[in-house]
Amino acid sequence: KLEFVAQKATELGMTALWAFPADWSVVKWDGKKLAKKAEKLEKIAQGAAEQSKRNRIPAVRLFEKKVDFLAQLAGFDQIILAYEESAKEGEQANLVKILSGLEVGQSVLVIVGPEGGVSPEEVAAFEGAGAVKTGLGPR
């Protein structure tokens, strides 16, 4: 659930939450309800920031179309794709390598797919934008 992600990621220090309609998302997006959904997520993030004594409330942005999300990827210094197939293969070294190579002030986007996983087409699009696939460890 996106609400749970908004809460826990805020507590961990996330600065922004962006979501897009992925190919294999179980929940289908209703463009008419996006503003209300974003408002709800902002309130959850605000509460989580207050509870964890964070002075920054993450910005919430819900993209109606995946193409609009993809257009924003060029603005990041590093893009990490948490990919379940990489995790199944036991690949975790990329994550350590990426995080070790970051410099202060660099912008990082971490893409975590929906409960249905990331489609091969999405993986190709993310890699085309410079994303590096990595596993996050075993379940």
N, C-alpha and C positions, 0 to 999 in steps of 0.2 A: 504494500500500500504506500502510495506517495505521501500520505500524512505521516506515517511512521518514519519514512526516509527524511522528511522535512524536519521532524523533531530530533532524531538521533544525529543526523549530519550537522545540524546547527550546534548541537552540544559538542560535537567534535571539532568545530571551527570552520565549517563551510561558509564561504562568503556569498555564494549565489546558488540557487537551485533552478535549473532549466530542465524542462521536460518536453518531449516531442512524441507524436504518435508513431510508435515503432511498428514494423511489419507484423511482429508476432505478439503484440500486446493483447492480453486477454480482454481488458477493458477498452472499448471503442470510444474515441473522443467525440464530444458534442461541442462544436465550435461556439454555439450559443451560450454554453455554460462555463466557458473557459475563464471569464472574468470573475465569476463567483467562486470557482474552484481556486483561482490564484489568490483571491482575497482570503479564503479559508486557510490556505497554506501559509500565507503571510502571517496570519494570527497565530498559527501553530509555531512558526519559526520565531515570532516575537516572544511567545511564552517560553519556548525552549531557551532562547538567548537570555531572558531574564532569570530563568531558573538556574542556568549554568553560569551566571554572572558574566556574560559576554557583552561587550559594549557595542558590538556590531550585529545588526539584524540582517540576515541574508536577503538579497533581492530575489524575488520569485518571478520567473518568466515561463509561461506556457506557450509553446509554439503550436499553432493550429496545423501547420504543414511541416513535414520533415525537411523539405527543401529549404525552408526558412532557417531551420536549426543548422543545417549543413553550411549555409552561407555565412554563419557566424564563426566557424571554426578557424578561419585564417587569423583571427585576432588573438590566438593563444600561442605562447612560447612552447608549450608541451601539451600533447594530448595523449591520455592513457585510456586504452580500451580494456576494461575488465571483461575478459572473454572466457566463457565457460569451457570451450574446447582447449584453450591453453592451460586452464586449471586441471582438466582431466589428464593432460599430458604431463602434469607435474611442473610446468614452466612457471617459475616465480622469479628467476634471476633478472628479467627485464624490469620488474618493478623496483628492485633494489638498485639496479644500474641507473634507472631514470631518476629516482629520488635522490640518489647520491650525487648526480650531476647537476642538480638544480642550483641556481644562484638566487640570492635574496632578491625579491622583487619580481621574479618571473611569474607569469600567469600560467596556471595549470588547469586543464579541463580533464576531469575523470568521467568517462562515459560508462555507466552501468546499465545494462539492458533490462528489459522488462522480465516478468516472470516466465514468459514464453521463450526467452532467449533472444539473441541478436541474429538476424537473418544473414546469409552469406552476402547478399547485396548490400546490406548495411555495413558489414565488415569491410567490404571492398571500398565503399564510399568513405568510411572513416579513415582507412589506410591511405586512400588517395588524398585525404586532407592532412596527412602526416601523423595519424594516430599510430601508436605502438601497442600491439596486443600483449597482454600479460595475464597470468593467472593470479588470483589472490590467495591461493592456498587451497588445501582440501576442505571439503564441506565441514 
